């Protein structure tokens, strides 16, 4: 199936360049663009794209707030891929907490951008290695002052689902988790689907954020 994409960026050259790059890729179609966060929210509701490539710094409603508004709507399955030139911890953390499914720097190649769109559309987590390191460092910094985790929602999971969630938060793929737990990869996919449904999460990225914020996983440790 064709992945329907919106490009949200306040620079016309960026919108045009990304549209050309993505339209040249098989299975991807840019159906619309937006010049700011407010227009992105309106068009997301109207056109329901599969993925929005969202700039962070835009006039009016910025990309993080627009992401938050879009992902707050549970009936809107649109995934957000945040794209920015600003490789700063605060943006990484806030974009993911707002509901973004991936984070990519604007210096990525056209092929990397297209692959990122495909990964996010499939519900997988997309964080560059550098961004992942910064994210973990940010969670580590915040963990010293964070409130004790609330276990109510985690308790909704079975022990095996909790194991899977912890491994997802450590960056393992379904195949790697299957090897770790000595089960079929399809079993892990089933567990992952149940985890997202029980915790009312959108995708693996949000599951990772949830695992760190609740204290199930901290850098270098799991709490099972």
Secondary structure as the mmCIF struct_conf table of DSSP 4:
data_model
#
loop_
_struct_conf.conf_type_id
_struct_conf.id
_struct_conf.beg_label_comp_id
_struct_conf.beg_label_asym_id
_struct_conf.beg_label_seq_id
_struct_conf.end_label_comp_id
_struct_conf.end_label_asym_id
_struct_conf.end_label_seq_id
HELX_LH_PP_P HELX_LH_PP_P1 UNK A 2 UNK A 2
STRN STRN1 UNK A 3 UNK A 8
BEND BEND1 UNK A 10 UNK A 10
HELX_RH_AL_P HELX_RH_AL_P1 UNK A 12 UNK A 23
TURN_TY1_P TURN_TY1_P1 UNK A 24 UNK A 24
BEND BEND2 UNK A 25 UNK A 25
TURN_TY1_P TURN_TY1_P2 UNK A 26 UNK A 27
STRN STRN2 UNK A 28 UNK A 34
BEND BEND3 UNK A 35 UNK A 36
HELX_RH_AL_P HELX_RH_AL_P2 UNK A 37 UNK A 47
BEND BEND4 UNK A 50 UNK A 50
STRN STRN3 UNK A 51 UNK A 55
BEND BEND5 UNK A 56 UNK A 56
BEND BEND6 UNK A 59 UNK A 61
HELX_RH_AL_P HELX_RH_AL_P3 UNK A 63 UNK A 71
TURN_TY1_P TURN_TY1_P3 UNK A 72 UNK A 72
TURN_TY1_P TURN_TY1_P4 UNK A 74 UNK A 75
STRN STRN4 UNK A 79 UNK A 84
BEND BEND7 UNK A 85 UNK A 85
HELX_RH_AL_P HELX_RH_AL_P4 UNK A 89 UNK A 98
TURN_TY1_P TURN_TY1_P5 UNK A 99 UNK A 99
BEND BEND8 UNK A 101 UNK A 101
STRN STRN5 UNK A 102 UNK A 105
TURN_TY1_P TURN_TY1_P6 UNK A 106 UNK A 107
BEND BEND9 UNK A 108 UNK A 108
HELX_RH_AL_P HELX_RH_AL_P5 UNK A 110 UNK A 121
TURN_TY1_P TURN_TY1_P7 UNK A 122 UNK A 123
STRN STRN6 UNK A 126 UNK A 127
HELX_RH_AL_P HELX_RH_AL_P6 UNK A 129 UNK A 143
TURN_TY1_P TURN_TY1_P8 UNK A 144 UNK A 145
HELX_LH_PP_P HELX_LH_PP_P2 UNK A 146 UNK A 150
TURN_TY1_P TURN_TY1_P9 UNK A 152 UNK A 153
HELX_RH_3T_P HELX_RH_3T_P1 UNK A 154 UNK A 156
BEND BEND10 UNK A 157 UNK A 157
HELX_RH_AL_P HELX_RH_AL_P7 UNK A 159 UNK A 169
TURN_TY1_P TURN_TY1_P10 UNK A 170 UNK A 171
HELX_RH_AL_P HELX_RH_AL_P8 UNK A 174 UNK A 181
TURN_TY1_P TURN_TY1_P11 UNK A 182 UNK A 182
BEND BEND11 UNK A 183 UNK A 183
HELX_RH_AL_P HELX_RH_AL_P9 UNK A 185 UNK A 199
TURN_TY1_P TURN_TY1_P12 UNK A 200 UNK A 200
BEND BEND12 UNK A 203 UNK A 203
HELX_RH_AL_P HELX_RH_AL_P10 UNK A 204 UNK A 213
TURN_TY1_P TURN_TY1_P13 UNK A 214 UNK A 215
BEND BEND13 UNK A 216 UNK A 216
STRN STRN7 UNK A 217 UNK A 218
TURN_TY1_P TURN_TY1_P14 UNK A 219 UNK A 220
STRN STRN8 UNK A 221 UNK A 222
#
